[in-house]
């Protein structure tokens, strides 16, 4: 039985009077690929940002190996070194080369020496097929290439968990496949992943656990077979009917 790595407990998030998340509760075990699906505006990305402490939850807790990382005195930087994040807008440093983008965190967060950081970065760029582009700047790359560099940068930190916030939504359709192929390979290798995505085929075929959200709450969760073949909640049924018609 896999042990829980991340536990989200009764998490709520409000921005002023606007409630975005209400009493969200779920567990991610080691090796899980958890896909969070739902319509735009359902709270998926805010949930991911709360898990990575880019947003502070209004109520509730996020546990990492049983320790509440939202508690006073916890170290968000140390936590984020273990729980990495890949954003839909890449968030690369435009003034740095591909290689420097991937070594920056290793040098300045993990305090690796220059040569060790270079080797680690190269190995991960090789993994995503971007080693030939180490001297390029982000402006010289396609969207798919930028996202693969962003994934390599996150992997270089050797995270226990990698969070993906709609990693293909900013890409042209022909570039989506190259990024999803990298993510499929990471899933095969057993990396624990939480993926907010509109790619229903990826959620159905690659995930081990699917969470469907609407209006800031989890309406339904289960295996891909549970959610895609035997959805119970009327909102899930309606949402997936659009996917089946697409």
C-alpha positions in Angstrom: 0.0 0.0 0.0 1.4 3.4 -1.0 1.8 6.0 1.7 0.1 9.4 1.4 2.5 12.1 0.2 0.1 15.0 0.0 -3.1 15.3 1.9 -5.5 18.2 1.4 -7.7 18.6 4.4 -10.9 20.8 4.4 -9.2 23.4 2.3 -11.1 26.6 1.5 -9.9 29.7 -0.3 -11.6 33.1 -0.6 -10.5 36.3 -2.3 -12.4 38.9 -0.3 -16.1 37.9 -0.4 -15.5 35.6 -3.4 -15.3 31.9 -2.3 -13.2 30.0 -4.8 -12.6 26.7 -2.9 -15.0 25.1 -0.3 -13.9 22.3 2.0 -11.7 20.4 -0.5 -10.5 17.1 0.7 -8.3 14.5 -1.1 -5.2 12.4 -0.8 -2.3 11.8 -3.2 -0.3 8.6 -2.6 3.3 7.9 -3.7 3.4 7.1 -7.4 -0.1 8.5 -8.1 -0.9 10.5 -11.2 -3.9 12.5 -10.0 -5.7 14.5 -12.8 -8.0 17.4 -11.7 -10.6 18.1 -14.3 -13.5 20.5 -14.6 -14.8 23.6 -16.4 -12.8 26.8 -16.4 -13.4 28.7 -13.2 -14.1 25.6 -11.1 -11.1 26.3 -8.8 -8.7 23.8 -10.2 -5.7 26.1 -10.6 -6.3 27.9 -7.3 -6.3 24.5 -5.6 -2.9 23.7 -7.2 -1.5 27.1 -6.2 -2.7 26.5 -2.6 -1.0 23.1 -2.6 2.3 24.8 -3.6 1.7 27.7 -1.2 1.6 30.2 -4.0 -1.7 31.1 -2.5 -2.4 30.9 1.3 -5.4 28.8 2.1 -8.1 30.6 4.0 -9.0 27.5 6.0 -7.9 23.9 6.2 -4.4 22.4 5.8 -2.0 20.8 3.3 0.0 17.9 4.7 3.3 16.7 3.2 4.3 13.3 4.6 1.9 14.1 7.5 3.3 17.5 8.3 1.2 20.6 8.0 3.1 22.8 5.6 0.6 25.6 6.1 1.4 25.9 9.8 3.3 28.8 11.2 7.1 28.2 11.1 7.1 25.9 8.1 9.6 26.6 5.3 7.8 27.1 1.9 11.1 27.2 0.0 12.3 23.8 1.3 8.8 22.4 0.6 8.7 23.8 -3.0 12.1 22.1 -3.6 10.3 18.8 -3.0 7.0 19.8 -4.7 7.8 21.4 -8.0 5.4 23.1 -10.4 5.1 23.5 -14.1 3.0 26.5 -15.2 0.8 27.0 -18.3 2.8 30.1 -19.2 6.3 28.4 -18.9 7.7 31.1 -16.5 11.2 30.8 -18.0 13.8 33.5 -17.5 13.9 35.2 -20.9 17.3 36.7 -20.4 18.9 33.2 -19.7 19.8 30.4 -21.9 18.0 27.0 -21.7 20.9 25.6 -19.7 21.0 28.6 -17.3 17.3 28.3 -16.7 17.8 24.7 -15.6 20.8 25.3 -13.4 19.6 28.4 -11.6 17.5 26.5 -9.0 20.2 23.9 -8.5 22.9 26.6 -7.9 20.9 29.1 -5.8 18.4 26.9 -4.0 20.1 23.5 -3.7 23.6 25.2 -3.6 25.2 22.7 -6.1 28.5 23.6 -7.6 28.6 24.7 -11.2 29.7 21.4 -12.7 27.3 19.3 -10.7 24.4 21.6 -11.6 25.4 21.5 -15.3 25.4 17.7 -15.4 22.1 17.4 -13.6 20.5 20.0 -15.9 21.9 18.3 -19.1 20.6 14.9 -18.0 17.1 16.3 -17.5 17.2 18.3 -20.8 18.2 15.1 -22.5 15.3 13.3 -21.0 12.8 15.8 -22.5 14.6 16.0 -25.9 15.9 19.5 -25.4 19.7 18.9 -24.9 20.5 20.3 -28.5 19.0 23.7 -27.4 21.1 24.5 -24.3 22.5 27.7 -25.7 19.1 29.0 -27.0 17.1 31.7 -25.3 13.4 31.2 -24.7 12.4 33.6 -27.5 14.1 31.2 -30.0 11.9 28.2 -29.0 8.4 27.1 -29.8 5.8 26.9 -27.1 6.2 23.1 -26.9 10.0 23.4 -26.6 9.6 26.1 -23.8 7.3 23.8 -21.9 9.7 20.9 -22.2 12.5 23.1 -20.8 10.2 24.1 -17.9 9.6 20.4 -17.2 13.3 19.7 -17.3 14.0 22.6 -15.0 11.4 21.2 -12.5 12.8 17.7 -12.8 16.3 18.9 -12.2 15.4 19.8 -8.6 14.5 16.1 -8.1 11.1 16.7 -6.7 9.0 14.1 -5.0 5.9 15.5 -6.5 5.4 17.6 -9.6 2.4 19.8 -10.1 1.2 20.7 -13.6 -1.1 23.7 -14.1 -2.8 23.2 -17.5 0.6 22.6 -19.1 -0.7 22.4 -22.7 -3.3 25.1 -22.6 -1.0 27.8 -24.0 0.3 25.6 -26.9 -0.7 25.2 -30.5 -2.5 21.8 -31.1 0.5 20.3 -32.9 2.8 21.0 -29.9 0.4 19.5 -27.3 1.5 15.9 -28.2 5.2 16.5 -27.6 4.5 17.8 -24.0 2.0 15.0 -23.2 4.5 12.4 -24.4 7.0 13.7 -21.9 4.4 13.6 -19.1 3.3 10.0 -20.1 6.9 8.9 -19.8 7.2 10.5 -16.3 4.1 8.7 -15.2 5.5 5.4 -16.5 8.7 6.1 -14.4 6.5 6.4 -11.3 6.8 10.1 -10.6 4.0 11.4 -8.3 2.1 14.0 -10.3 -0.9 16.2 -9.8 -2.2 17.5 -13.2 -4.8 20.2 -13.8 -5.8 19.5 -17.4 -8.4 19.9 -20.1 -6.8 17.0 -21.9 -9.5 14.4 -21.2 -7.8 11.6 -23.1 -4.6 12.0 -21.0 -6.7 12.0 -17.8 -8.5 8.8 -18.9 -5.5 6.9 -20.2 -2.6 8.0 -17.9 -4.0 9.0 -14.5 -4.4 6.6 -11.6 -6.9 8.9 -9.9 -9.3 11.5 -11.3 -10.8 14.4 -9.4 -13.8 16.3 -10.9 -14.4 19.8 -9.6 -17.2 22.3 -10.1 -18.0 25.5 -8.3 -15.0 25.2 -6.0 -15.9 21.7 -4.6 -15.0 18.2 -5.5 -18.1 16.7 -7.0 -16.7 13.2 -7.6 -13.4 11.4 -7.6 -12.2 7.8 -8.3 -10.3 5.8 -10.9 -10.4 6.8 -14.5 -12.9 3.9 -15.1 -15.1 5.2 -12.3 -15.2 8.7 -13.6 -15.2 8.2 -17.4 -17.2 5.1 -17.6 -19.5 5.2 -14.6 -19.9 8.8 -13.4 -22.4 9.1 -10.6 -22.8 12.9 -10.1 -25.1 14.6 -12.7 -22.6 17.5 -13.1 -19.8 14.9 -13.9 -22.1 13.3 -16.5 -22.9 16.6 -18.1 -19.3 17.7 -18.2 -18.1 14.4 -19.7 -20.9 14.3 -22.3 -19.3 17.4 -23.9 -15.9 15.6 -24.0 -17.5 12.5 -25.6 -19.1 14.7 -28.3 -15.9 16.5 -29.1 
